[in-house]
Amino acid sequence: MGTLQALATSMGVDLASLGQSDTRTGREDELDPDDPIQRELAELRRWRAEVDAERRAREAAERQAAVDREIEAVRVKYDPNLDEEELLRYAVENRIPNLEVAWKAMNFERRQATDSKASVPDKKLAAKRSAPKVEGGGNRKVGVVPGGTNGRMTLEDAWAAALSEHG
C-alpha cells in the first residue's frame, strides 16, 4: 500500500472520489516513470510476480492432482464407498501424509473400537459354545495297516492293503 493510500485510509478519505486512484504497488511508488531503467525494473518486477503466481498455481494444481490420484487409488484398492472428507480430515489430524496409510490406520481404529466392546474371554466362550459337538468314535487307529511292517511297505503291499480294505 502506498503512502498516500495509507494516509487516505487512515483519514477516511476516498481517493477514487478525488480522482486520484493509486493503481501502483509497493516499490513502484518510489520509481520515477520517466527513467527508462526504473521502468524496465518495474516491468521485470511485474513479470517476475506473474511468473511466481503461475508457478504457485501450477504447483497447487499438481498437489491437488496427486491427492486426487491417492484418493482414487485407495477407493479402487480398499473401499469403493470411501468418504474423502473423513479420510482427509483423519490424515490431517493425525499428520499422516500417505492417504493409504491413513485409511488403514483409520479403519484399524474403527475395528478396535468395535472389537473392544466385546472382551476377549467373552469371545472365546461364545466360540466354544457355538462350536459343534464332538461325536464319539470307535477305537480305530488311523494310518496303521494290519499286517504291515512298521509303516514300511512296498507299493505292491500298499495296493493289496487298499484293495482288501476298500474292496
JOUR-V692150 format. One record per residue. N is the residue number from 1. RES is the residue in one letter. PHI is phi as a letter, one per 30 degrees, with the letter a starting at -180 (none if undefined). NEAR is the number of other C-alpha atoms within 10 Angstrom. Layout:
# JOUR-V692150
n | res | phi | near
N | RES | PHI | NEAR
N | RES | PHI | NEAR
This chain:
# JOUR-V692150
n | res | phi | near
1 | M | none | 13
2 | G | d | 16
3 | T | d | 10
4 | L | d | 14
5 | Q | d | 17
6 | A | d | 12
7 | L | d | 12
8 | A | d | 13
9 | T | d | 12
10 | S | d | 9
11 | M | c | 9
12 | G | i | 9
13 | V | c | 13
14 | D | c | 13
15 | L | d | 14
16 | A | d | 9
17 | S | d | 8
18 | L | d | 8
19 | G | i | 8
20 | Q | b | 11
21 | S | d | 12
22 | D | c | 13
23 | T | c | 10
24 | R | d | 11
25 | T | c | 12
26 | G | g | 10
27 | R | d | 11
28 | E | d | 18
29 | D | d | 15
30 | E | d | 11
31 | L | d | 14
32 | D | d | 12
33 | P | d | 13
34 | D | d | 8
35 | D | d | 10
36 | P | d | 10
37 | I | d | 12
38 | Q | d | 15
39 | R | d | 15
40 | E | d | 12
41 | L | d | 14
42 | A | d | 18
43 | E | d | 13
44 | L | d | 12
45 | R | d | 14
46 | R | d | 14
47 | W | d | 12
48 | R | d | 12
49 | A | d | 12
50 | E | d | 12
51 | V | d | 12
52 | D | d | 12
53 | A | d | 12
54 | E | d | 12
55 | R | d | 12
56 | R | d | 12
57 | A | d | 12
58 | R | d | 12
59 | E | d | 12
60 | A | d | 12
61 | A | d | 12
62 | E | d | 12
63 | R | d | 12
64 | Q | d | 12
65 | A | d | 12
66 | A | d | 12
67 | V | d | 16
68 | D | d | 13
69 | R | d | 12
70 | E | d | 15
71 | I | d | 21
72 | E | d | 16
73 | A | d | 15
74 | V | d | 21
75 | R | d | 17
76 | V | d | 12
77 | K | d | 10
78 | Y | b | 13
79 | D | b | 12
80 | P | d | 11
81 | N | c | 8
82 | L | d | 15
83 | D | c | 11
84 | E | e | 15
85 | E | d | 9
86 | E | d | 12
87 | L | d | 19
88 | L | d | 18
89 | R | d | 12
90 | Y | d | 17
91 | A | d | 20
92 | V | d | 13
93 | E | d | 9
94 | N | c | 12
95 | R | h | 10
96 | I | c | 15
97 | P | d | 12
98 | N | c | 12
99 | L | d | 20
100 | E | d | 19
101 | V | d | 13
102 | A | d | 21
103 | W | d | 23
104 | K | d | 13
105 | A | d | 16
106 | M | d | 17
107 | N | d | 13
108 | F | d | 12
109 | E | d | 12
110 | R | d | 12
111 | R | d | 11
112 | Q | d | 11
113 | A | d | 11
114 | T | d | 10
115 | D | d | 12
116 | S | d | 10
117 | K | d | 8
118 | A | c | 10
119 | S | d | 9
120 | V | d | 11
121 | P | d | 9
122 | D | d | 10
123 | K | d | 12
124 | K | d | 11
125 | L | d | 10
126 | A | d | 11
127 | A | d | 11
128 | K | d | 11
129 | R | d | 10
130 | S | d | 9
131 | A | d | 8
132 | P | d | 8
133 | K | d | 8
134 | V | d | 6
135 | E | d | 5
136 | G | d | 6
137 | G | b | 6
138 | G | d | 5
139 | N | c | 6
140 | R | c | 7
141 | K | c | 7
142 | V | d | 6
143 | G | i | 7
144 | V | c | 11
145 | V | c | 16
146 | P | d | 10
147 | G | i | 9
148 | G | d | 13
149 | T | c | 11
150 | N | h | 9
151 | G | i | 10
152 | R | c | 10
153 | M | a | 13
154 | T | d | 10
155 | L | d | 9
156 | E | d | 9
157 | D | d | 14
158 | A | d | 14
159 | W | d | 12
160 | A | d | 12
161 | A | d | 17
162 | A | d | 12
163 | L | d | 10
164 | S | d | 9
165 | E | d | 10
166 | H | c | 6
167 | G | i | 7
